[in-house]
Amino acid sequence: MRKKVASVFLGTLLSFTLLQAGPAFSLESDLEEQDSVPVLLDAWVLRPAGLITVVGGFVKFVAIAPVVAITRPTNFKTLWHSSMDGPVRFTFIDPLGNHPE
């Protein structure tokens, strides 16, 4: 009985060790291709979603701009950059299939 429990424990421990080693090797190869996206997915799904994000960022800017202009006029440029820089870069500047960052 004791040998059977020890062999089951050892087998379970070995299988957990092997399961943990598998993802480490796959993550190593995925890090090189992490910033690449299939071009068709980027062109047909991500860019239109990015355009919606640009419009949403602009609506957010227009809604918050009067309050910022009254309360903190020196932060007006910061509001513009925080609302528009990321979505505009993602949608219009990054090449198809490649989004660094």
C-alpha positions as CSV (number, residue, x, y, z in Angstrom):
1,M,0.0,0.0,0.0
2,R,2.8,2.4,0.9
3,K,4.6,1.8,-2.4
4,K,1.4,2.4,-4.3
5,V,0.8,5.7,-2.6
6,A,4.4,6.7,-3.2
7,S,4.3,5.8,-6.9
8,V,1.0,7.7,-7.4
9,F,2.4,10.7,-5.6
10,L,5.6,10.6,-7.6
11,G,3.7,10.2,-10.9
12,T,1.5,13.1,-10.0
13,L,4.5,15.2,-9.1
14,L,6.2,14.3,-12.4
15,S,3.1,15.1,-14.5
16,F,2.8,18.5,-12.8
17,T,6.4,19.2,-13.5
18,L,6.0,18.4,-17.2
19,L,2.8,20.4,-17.4
20,Q,4.7,23.5,-16.0
21,A,7.6,23.1,-18.4
22,G,5.4,23.1,-21.6
23,P,4.1,26.7,-21.4
24,A,7.6,28.1,-20.6
25,F,8.9,26.9,-24.0
26,S,5.8,28.2,-25.9
27,L,6.1,31.6,-24.1
28,E,9.7,31.9,-25.2
29,S,8.8,31.7,-28.8
30,D,5.7,33.9,-28.5
31,L,7.7,36.8,-27.1
32,E,9.3,37.4,-30.4
33,E,6.0,37.6,-32.3
34,Q,4.1,39.4,-29.6
35,D,3.6,42.6,-31.4
36,S,2.5,41.1,-34.7
37,V,-1.2,40.6,-35.6
38,P,-2.6,38.9,-38.7
39,V,-3.0,41.5,-41.4
40,L,-6.6,40.6,-42.3
41,L,-7.7,40.7,-38.6
42,D,-6.0,44.0,-38.3
43,A,-7.6,45.5,-41.4
44,W,-11.1,44.2,-41.0
45,V,-11.6,44.2,-37.2
46,L,-9.0,46.1,-35.3
47,R,-8.8,49.2,-37.5
48,P,-12.5,49.8,-37.5
49,A,-12.6,49.3,-33.8
50,G,-9.7,51.8,-33.6
51,L,-11.7,54.3,-35.6
52,I,-14.6,53.9,-33.2
53,T,-12.1,54.5,-30.4
54,V,-10.8,57.7,-32.1
55,V,-14.4,59.0,-32.3
56,G,-15.1,58.0,-28.7
57,G,-11.9,59.8,-27.6
58,F,-12.9,62.9,-29.4
59,V,-16.4,62.8,-27.9
60,K,-14.7,62.4,-24.5
61,F,-12.4,65.4,-25.2
62,V,-15.3,67.6,-26.3
63,A,-17.3,66.6,-23.2
64,I,-14.5,67.3,-20.7
65,A,-12.8,70.2,-22.5
66,P,-15.0,73.0,-21.0
67,V,-14.5,71.8,-17.5
68,V,-10.7,71.6,-18.0
69,A,-10.6,74.9,-19.7
70,I,-12.3,76.6,-16.8
71,T,-10.6,74.7,-13.9
72,R,-7.1,73.9,-15.2
73,P,-6.3,75.7,-18.5
74,T,-2.7,74.6,-18.3
75,N,-3.7,70.9,-18.5
76,F,-5.7,71.4,-21.7
77,K,-3.0,70.0,-23.9
78,T,-2.6,67.0,-21.6
79,L,-6.2,66.2,-22.0
80,W,-5.9,66.3,-25.8
81,H,-2.9,64.0,-25.7
82,S,-4.4,61.5,-23.3
83,S,-7.7,61.3,-25.3
84,M,-6.3,61.2,-28.8
85,D,-2.7,60.1,-29.0
86,G,-3.0,56.3,-28.4
87,P,-6.1,55.7,-30.6
88,V,-4.8,57.9,-33.5
89,R,-1.4,56.2,-33.5
90,F,-3.0,52.7,-33.4
91,T,-5.5,53.5,-36.1
92,F,-3.7,55.7,-38.6
93,I,0.1,55.5,-38.0
94,D,1.0,51.9,-37.1
95,P,1.6,49.7,-40.1
96,L,-0.9,46.9,-40.8
97,G,-0.2,43.8,-38.7
98,N,2.3,45.5,-36.4
99,H,1.4,47.3,-33.2
100,P,4.5,47.9,-31.1
101,E,4.1,48.7,-27.3
